[in-house]
Amino acid sequence: MQPGPGFVQLPIDYSDADNVSPQFSNLFAIQNTGTEFNLLFYNASPPILIGPGADQQLRNLKSIKPKCLSRVVVTADQMMAICKDIQENIRKVM
């Protein structure tokens, strides 16, 4: 698709990412609404159980609640581009 009259194409400078603190995510979920995708990144830590009652503490646990680090919403087209980029990067590593 050719840009229309008065259209100016500028490069994107991604250098601002250096100012964001990295966060480790060990759990990931994807939801879709039909028109957009929600990418959810979590960090789930195992429960710390100490003392003589640790076995009972473990039995009493109903769930582990991970901390949501980020929720990113993208369009279906963006999701397709993300998947393609991930596949290309995995291919380079493998």
Contacts in CASP RR format, 6 or more apart in sequence:
PFRMAT RR
TARGET T0000
AUTHOR 0000-0000-0000
METHOD contacts of the structure
MODEL  1
MQPGPGFVQLPIDYSDADNVSPQFSNLFAIQNTGTEFNLLFYNASPPILI
GPGADQQLRNLKSIKPKCLSRVVVTADQMMAICKDIQENIRKVM
3 9 0 8 1.000
23 41 0 8 1.000
23 43 0 8 1.000
23 69 0 8 1.000
23 70 0 8 1.000
24 43 0 8 1.000
25 41 0 8 1.000
25 42 0 8 1.000
25 43 0 8 1.000
25 69 0 8 1.000
25 70 0 8 1.000
26 42 0 8 1.000
26 43 0 8 1.000
26 44 0 8 1.000
27 41 0 8 1.000
27 42 0 8 1.000
27 43 0 8 1.000
27 44 0 8 1.000
27 66 0 8 1.000
28 39 0 8 1.000
28 40 0 8 1.000
28 41 0 8 1.000
28 42 0 8 1.000
29 39 0 8 1.000
29 40 0 8 1.000
29 42 0 8 1.000
30 37 0 8 1.000
30 38 0 8 1.000
30 39 0 8 1.000
30 40 0 8 1.000
31 37 0 8 1.000
31 38 0 8 1.000
31 40 0 8 1.000
32 38 0 8 1.000
32 76 0 8 1.000
34 76 0 8 1.000
35 75 0 8 1.000
35 76 0 8 1.000
36 73 0 8 1.000
36 74 0 8 1.000
36 75 0 8 1.000
36 76 0 8 1.000
37 73 0 8 1.000
37 74 0 8 1.000
37 75 0 8 1.000
37 76 0 8 1.000
37 78 0 8 1.000
37 79 0 8 1.000
38 71 0 8 1.000
38 72 0 8 1.000
38 73 0 8 1.000
39 70 0 8 1.000
39 71 0 8 1.000
39 72 0 8 1.000
39 73 0 8 1.000
39 74 0 8 1.000
40 68 0 8 1.000
40 70 0 8 1.000
40 71 0 8 1.000
41 68 0 8 1.000
41 69 0 8 1.000
41 70 0 8 1.000
41 71 0 8 1.000
41 72 0 8 1.000
42 66 0 8 1.000
42 67 0 8 1.000
42 68 0 8 1.000
42 69 0 8 1.000
43 66 0 8 1.000
43 67 0 8 1.000
43 69 0 8 1.000
44 64 0 8 1.000
44 66 0 8 1.000
44 67 0 8 1.000
45 64 0 8 1.000
45 66 0 8 1.000
45 67 0 8 1.000
46 64 0 8 1.000
47 57 0 8 1.000
47 58 0 8 1.000
47 61 0 8 1.000
47 64 0 8 1.000
49 57 0 8 1.000
49 58 0 8 1.000
74 82 0 8 1.000
END
